[in-house]
């Protein structure tokens, strides 16, 4: 539809594509990057109970607002980009260090 001769169809196609990128919690550079593909993660990416455990330690582990929002958002994700997966691993390691490896 982006190649349509009708401006309205082109605009609607662009809006639909942008909505899909947003719903996937991705960015256009991540979608268009030739050397970086999404890292498929099982469904769900991280379990709701694990998110809850991590968030219950947010003050003592000094999770900032961005990290808290990231954890809440990633719980709904079907896949993560390599950058998102790395960020999740860093936050998880931060919480594990803080908790001393306790469940």
Secondary structure, DSSP 8 states (H G I E B T S, - for coil): -TT-S-HHHHHHHHHHHHHHHHHTT--HHHHH-SS---EE--SSSS-HHHHHHHHHTTTTTT--HHHHHHHHHHTT-SEE-HHHHHHHHHHHHHHHHHHTT--
